[in-house]
Amino acid sequence: MDYYFSHSLVKAFLTAWRDACKARGRASFVIPKGTYLLNPIVFTGPCRALITFELKGTLLAPINNPSSDTTWINFRYLDRLTVNGGGTLDGHGASAWGRKSGNPLLMGMGFAFVNNTNVNNINSINSQNAHISMFQCENITLSRLTISAPSHSPNTDGIKMAKSKGINIKNVHIATGDDCIAMITGTKNVNISNVYCGPGHGISIGSFGSNTDEFDIQDISVKSCTFNGTSHGLRIKTWPSALNHPLKASNIVYEDITIIDVDHPINIDQEYCPDNKCGNKVSSGVKISNVSYRNVRGTCKGDVAINFKCSASNPCQNISLENIDLERRGHHHRKKPLKNLCSNVHGASHGKQQPAACF
């Protein structure tokens, strides 16, 4: 295999980008087949042209980040961008995971202040950190993506977003060592459908609620998704922290979900504290309300199918369970039945409830 290691590759890419950016009408930025070792780079706008970033080859991240950048391939201040091509982003993560010194581990492909954009037919493997990130983006569609890292890889979220709205994620296969999809502060109006997650930590809202400068998360739809061998499935997590202003997670719908051998299929955790260093825990200041779970079925590896651990000071409100059918994997259900756990939650259940609803 031929590798292209030119030290001037970043310079050449940026020169081509500037030419495409100032063109009239439509322009294509094409990376042909081949393998290219590329240092961190920022493709910035605004641009006059409508640009298609067409990755046909493989981009290989540096093992040792030569800069203080936190994102490897970064798109900023762009409108009506298209990213496609069938190529591969190889984050070289196995050589970087666990490194305790040096410059930051790189997130794979990042979008900041990018609007009205389509990202499709791209492969991302072994990212050092999160594979794809979005910050203050609007109206982005991600489809036909394959995202892959081993289950032991740390912090390799598949798709992560903050302060973004109008995000559509569909027909995506994610296998990773952290959340398949993570929606954190200020995420609104997200539609997720036909996502296959496994391995990984499920599709998560949060964590959030630890700082005073965070924003609501609302209007989230997760439909027709499959979780296979993940630690979690449908997850909402907030920190046990008092807040100076109201903060909420609301209007969330999970529908037509397939669960295959998942440890914790349905989980609201308002005492989220992964390092157990939260000191004297207080009730979470996040108000969770209007959350619906419809047609969730499959098999569970753990003892608890549904665990709603809500805030004592801000109980979960209007939580709805409709047609939930979860059983223990294989023949283990004969030994110990599954159970549901609820605390500080108010809601209603309809249709089949296996195991029996706890409110």
C-alpha positions as CSV (number, residue, x, y, z in Angstrom):
1,M,0.0,0.0,0.0
2,D,1.3,3.5,-0.9
3,Y,1.2,6.1,1.8
4,Y,1.4,9.8,1.2
5,F,3.3,11.5,4.0
6,S,4.0,14.9,2.5
7,H,4.7,17.5,5.2
8,S,3.1,20.0,2.9
9,L,-0.2,18.0,2.7
10,V,-2.0,20.3,5.0
11,K,-0.8,23.3,3.0
12,A,-1.9,21.7,-0.2
13,F,-5.3,20.8,1.1
14,L,-5.8,24.3,2.4
15,T,-4.8,25.8,-0.9
16,A,-7.3,23.7,-2.7
17,W,-9.9,24.5,-0.2
18,R,-9.4,28.2,-0.6
19,D,-9.8,27.8,-4.3
20,A,-13.0,25.8,-4.0
21,C,-14.3,28.2,-1.3
22,K,-14.1,31.3,-3.5
23,A,-15.5,29.7,-6.7
24,R,-18.9,30.6,-8.0
25,G,-21.7,28.1,-8.0
26,R,-20.7,24.6,-7.0
27,A,-17.2,23.3,-6.3
28,S,-15.8,19.9,-5.4
29,F,-12.9,19.2,-3.1
30,V,-11.8,15.6,-3.9
31,I,-9.4,13.4,-2.0
32,P,-8.7,10.5,-4.4
33,K,-8.1,6.9,-3.5
34,G,-4.9,6.3,-1.6
35,T,-3.8,6.6,2.1
36,Y,-2.8,10.0,3.4
37,L,-1.3,10.8,6.8
38,L,-2.8,14.1,7.7
39,N,-2.1,16.4,10.6
40,P,-5.0,18.4,12.2
41,I,-6.7,20.7,9.7
42,V,-9.4,23.3,9.7
43,F,-11.6,23.9,6.7
44,T,-13.2,27.3,7.4
45,G,-15.8,29.5,5.7
46,P,-17.9,31.3,4.9
47,C,-17.6,30.2,1.3
48,R,-19.1,31.7,-1.8
49,A,-19.4,28.2,-3.4
50,L,-21.5,25.3,-2.4
51,I,-18.8,22.8,-1.6
52,T,-18.9,19.0,-1.9
53,F,-16.0,17.4,0.2
54,E,-15.6,14.1,-1.5
55,L,-13.4,11.6,0.4
56,K,-12.6,8.6,-1.8
57,G,-9.4,7.5,-0.1
58,T,-8.3,6.9,3.5
59,L,-7.1,9.7,5.8
60,L,-4.9,8.5,8.6
61,A,-4.5,10.6,11.8
62,P,-1.2,11.2,13.5
63,I,-0.5,8.9,16.4
64,N,1.0,11.8,18.4
65,N,-1.0,15.0,17.9
66,P,1.6,17.6,16.9
67,S,-0.7,20.5,18.1
68,S,-3.0,21.6,20.8
69,D,-6.0,21.0,18.5
70,T,-8.7,18.7,19.9
71,T,-10.3,17.9,16.5
72,W,-8.5,16.3,13.6
73,I,-10.7,17.4,10.6
74,N,-12.6,20.4,11.5
75,F,-15.3,22.2,9.4
76,R,-16.2,25.7,10.7
77,Y,-18.6,28.5,9.7
78,L,-20.0,26.8,6.6
79,D,-23.4,26.6,5.0
80,R,-24.8,24.0,2.6
81,L,-21.7,21.7,2.7
82,T,-21.9,18.1,1.5
83,V,-19.5,15.4,2.8
84,N,-19.5,12.1,1.0
85,G,-17.3,9.8,-1.2
86,G,-17.3,6.4,0.5
87,G,-13.8,6.9,2.0
88,T,-12.4,6.2,5.4
89,L,-11.2,8.2,8.4
90,D,-8.7,6.1,10.4
91,G,-8.1,7.8,13.7
92,H,-5.1,5.5,14.6
93,G,-6.7,5.2,18.0
94,A,-5.2,1.9,19.2
95,S,-1.8,3.6,19.4
96,A,-3.2,6.6,21.3
97,W,-5.8,5.2,23.8
98,G,-4.5,5.2,27.3
99,R,-1.8,7.8,26.6
100,K,-1.5,9.9,29.8
101,S,0.7,12.8,28.5
102,G,1.2,14.9,25.5
103,N,-1.2,16.9,23.4
104,P,-5.0,16.1,23.4
105,L,-6.3,13.0,21.8
106,L,-8.1,14.0,18.6
107,M,-11.8,13.8,17.9
108,G,-12.3,12.6,14.3
109,M,-14.4,14.9,12.2
110,G,-15.9,18.0,13.8
111,F,-18.5,20.5,12.7
112,A,-18.8,23.9,14.4
113,F,-21.2,26.7,13.3
114,V,-22.1,24.6,10.3
115,N,-25.7,24.7,8.9
116,N,-27.8,23.0,6.2
117,T,-25.3,20.2,5.6
118,N,-25.4,16.5,4.5
119,V,-22.8,14.0,5.6
120,N,-23.2,10.5,4.1
121,N,-21.4,7.4,2.9
122,I,-18.3,7.9,5.1
123,N,-16.5,5.3,7.3
124,S,-14.8,6.3,10.6
125,I,-12.7,3.7,12.4
126,N,-10.7,3.7,15.6
127,S,-11.0,7.4,16.4
128,Q,-8.8,8.6,19.3
129,N,-11.7,10.4,20.9
130,A,-15.3,11.0,19.6
131,H,-15.7,10.0,15.9
132,I,-18.1,12.8,14.8
133,S,-18.9,16.0,16.8
134,M,-21.2,18.9,16.2
135,F,-21.2,22.2,18.1
136,Q,-23.7,25.0,17.4
137,C,-24.8,23.4,14.2
138,E,-28.3,23.6,12.6
139,N,-30.0,21.4,10.0
140,I,-27.5,18.6,9.5
141,T,-28.3,15.2,8.2
142,L,-26.0,12.2,8.8
143,S,-26.8,9.0,6.9
144,R,-25.3,5.8,5.6
145,L,-22.3,6.1,8.0
146,T,-20.3,3.3,9.5
147,I,-18.5,4.1,12.7
148,S,-16.4,1.5,14.4
149,A,-14.0,1.1,17.4
150,P,-13.6,-1.8,19.8
151,S,-15.7,-2.1,23.0
152,H,-12.6,-1.3,25.2
153,S,-11.7,1.9,23.4
154,P,-12.2,4.9,25.9
155,N,-14.3,8.0,25.1
156,T,-14.9,7.0,21.5
157,D,-18.5,8.3,21.2
158,G,-19.9,7.7,17.8
159,I,-21.8,10.9,17.2
160,K,-21.7,13.7,19.8
161,M,-23.5,17.0,19.7
162,A,-24.0,20.2,21.8
163,K,-26.0,23.4,21.3
164,S,-27.2,22.1,18.0
165,K,-30.7,21.7,16.5
166,G,-32.4,20.2,13.5
167,I,-30.1,17.1,13.5
168,N,-31.2,14.1,11.6
169,I,-29.4,10.8,12.0
170,K,-30.5,7.8,9.9
171,N,-29.3,4.5,8.6
172,V,-26.1,4.5,10.6
173,H,-24.1,1.6,12.1
174,I,-22.2,2.4,15.2
175,A,-19.9,0.1,17.2
176,T,-17.8,1.8,19.8
177,G,-16.4,2.0,23.3
178,D,-18.7,4.8,24.6
179,D,-22.0,6.3,23.7
180,C,-23.2,5.4,20.2
181,I,-24.9,8.8,20.1
182,A,-24.5,11.5,22.9
183,M,-26.7,14.5,23.1
184,I,-25.5,17.1,25.6
185,T,-26.2,20.7,26.6
186,G,-28.5,22.7,24.4
187,T,-29.4,19.9,21.9
188,K,-32.9,20.3,20.4
189,N,-35.1,18.9,17.6
190,V,-33.2,15.7,16.9
191,N,-34.5,12.8,14.9
192,I,-32.7,9.5,15.1
193,S,-33.9,6.5,13.1
194,N,-32.6,3.1,11.9
195,V,-29.5,3.2,13.9
196,Y,-27.7,0.0,14.9
197,C,-25.7,0.4,18.1
198,G,-23.4,-2.3,19.4
199,P,-21.1,-2.6,21.1
200,G,-21.3,0.7,23.0
201,H,-23.1,2.5,25.8
202,G,-26.3,3.2,24.0
203,I,-28.0,6.4,22.9
204,S,-27.7,8.9,25.6
205,I,-29.2,12.2,26.6
206,G,-26.5,13.8,28.8
207,S,-24.7,13.7,30.8
208,F,-25.5,17.2,31.8
209,G,-26.6,19.3,34.7
210,S,-23.3,19.8,36.5
211,N,-22.7,23.4,35.5
212,T,-24.6,26.7,35.7
213,D,-23.9,27.6,32.0
214,E,-25.8,24.6,30.5
215,F,-29.0,24.7,28.4
216,D,-32.2,22.6,28.0
217,I,-32.3,19.4,25.9
218,Q,-35.7,18.9,24.2
219,D,-37.7,17.5,21.3
220,I,-35.8,14.3,20.8
221,S,-37.1,11.3,18.7
222,V,-35.4,7.9,18.6
223,K,-37.2,5.4,16.4
224,S,-36.6,2.0,14.8
225,C,-33.2,1.5,16.4
226,T,-31.5,-1.7,17.5
227,F,-29.1,-2.2,20.5
228,N,-27.1,-5.4,20.5
229,G,-24.7,-6.3,23.3
230,T,-24.5,-2.7,24.7
231,S,-24.1,-1.7,28.3
232,H,-27.1,0.6,28.0
233,G,-29.9,1.2,25.6
234,L,-32.1,4.2,26.1
235,R,-30.4,6.4,28.6
236,I,-30.9,9.8,30.2
237,K,-28.2,10.9,32.7
238,T,-27.8,14.0,34.8
239,W,-25.4,14.9,37.6
240,P,-26.4,15.1,41.2
241,S,-25.8,18.9,41.3
242,A,-27.9,21.8,42.4
243,L,-28.4,24.5,39.8
244,N,-28.9,28.3,40.0
245,H,-31.4,28.3,37.1
246,P,-34.1,25.8,35.9
247,L,-32.8,23.2,33.5
248,K,-34.9,20.5,31.8
249,A,-34.9,17.5,29.5
250,S,-38.3,17.2,27.9
251,N,-40.4,16.0,25.0
252,I,-38.5,12.8,24.3
253,V,-40.0,9.8,22.3
254,Y,-38.5,6.3,22.0
255,E,-40.4,4.1,19.7
256,D,-40.1,0.7,18.0
257,I,-36.8,-0.3,19.7
258,T,-35.2,-3.7,19.5
259,I,-33.1,-4.8,22.5
260,I,-30.6,-7.7,22.2
261,D,-28.7,-8.8,25.3
262,V,-28.4,-5.3,26.8
263,D,-27.3,-4.9,30.4
264,H,-29.5,-1.9,31.1
265,P,-32.2,-1.4,28.4
266,I,-34.1,1.6,29.8
267,N,-32.4,4.0,32.3
268,I,-32.9,7.4,33.8
269,D,-30.1,8.2,36.2
270,Q,-30.2,11.5,38.0
271,E,-27.4,10.4,40.3
272,Y,-24.9,10.0,37.5
273,C,-21.4,10.1,38.9
274,P,-19.1,7.7,37.0
275,D,-15.9,8.4,39.1
276,N,-17.8,8.3,42.4
277,K,-16.1,11.6,43.4
278,C,-19.2,13.8,43.7
279,G,-18.8,14.3,47.5
280,N,-22.0,15.0,49.3
281,K,-24.6,14.2,46.7
282,V,-27.6,16.6,46.3
283,S,-30.7,16.1,44.2
284,S,-30.2,16.8,40.5
285,G,-31.4,20.3,39.4
286,V,-32.6,18.9,36.0
287,K,-36.3,18.5,35.5
288,I,-37.1,15.5,33.3
289,S,-40.7,15.4,31.8
290,N,-42.8,14.1,28.9
291,V,-40.8,11.0,28.0
292,S,-42.5,8.2,26.1
293,Y,-41.3,4.6,25.6
294,R,-43.4,2.7,23.0
295,N,-43.0,-0.7,21.6
296,V,-39.7,-1.7,23.2
297,R,-38.9,-5.4,23.0
298,G,-36.1,-7.8,23.4
299,T,-33.7,-9.5,25.9
300,C,-31.8,-8.2,28.9
301,K,-28.5,-9.5,30.4
302,G,-29.0,-7.8,33.8
303,D,-31.5,-8.1,36.6
304,V,-33.2,-4.8,36.0
305,A,-35.0,-4.0,32.7
306,I,-36.2,-0.4,33.6
307,N,-34.5,1.8,36.2
308,F,-35.9,5.2,36.8
309,K,-33.7,6.9,39.4
310,C,-35.1,10.4,39.3
311,S,-34.4,13.5,41.4
312,A,-35.9,13.8,44.8
313,S,-36.3,17.6,44.4
314,N,-37.3,17.4,40.7
315,P,-39.3,14.2,40.2
316,C,-39.7,12.9,36.7
317,Q,-43.1,13.9,35.3
318,N,-45.4,12.4,32.7
319,I,-43.3,9.3,31.9
320,S,-45.2,6.9,29.7
321,L,-44.6,3.2,29.1
322,E,-46.5,1.5,26.3
323,N,-46.1,-2.1,25.1
324,I,-42.8,-3.0,26.9
325,D,-41.8,-6.6,26.4
326,L,-38.3,-7.4,27.9
327,E,-37.2,-10.8,29.2
328,R,-34.0,-12.3,30.5
329,R,-31.6,-13.6,27.8
330,G,-31.9,-17.3,27.0
331,H,-33.1,-19.7,29.7
332,H,-31.9,-17.5,32.6
333,H,-35.3,-16.0,33.1
334,R,-36.4,-19.3,34.7
335,K,-34.0,-18.8,37.5
336,K,-34.6,-15.1,38.4
337,P,-37.2,-12.9,36.9
338,L,-36.5,-9.4,35.6
339,K,-37.7,-6.4,37.6
340,N,-38.2,-2.7,37.2
341,L,-37.0,-0.1,39.7
342,C,-38.6,3.4,40.2
343,S,-37.9,6.3,42.5
344,N,-39.3,9.8,42.3
345,V,-41.1,9.2,39.1
346,H,-44.7,10.0,38.0
347,G,-46.3,8.5,34.9
348,A,-48.6,5.9,33.4
349,S,-48.3,2.5,31.7
350,H,-50.4,1.1,28.9
351,G,-50.6,-2.2,27.0
352,K,-48.2,-5.1,27.7
353,Q,-45.7,-4.5,30.6
354,Q,-43.1,-7.2,31.0
355,P,-41.7,-7.0,33.6
356,A,-44.6,-5.3,35.5
357,A,-44.4,-1.6,35.5
358,C,-43.3,0.0,38.8
359,F,-45.6,3.0,38.7
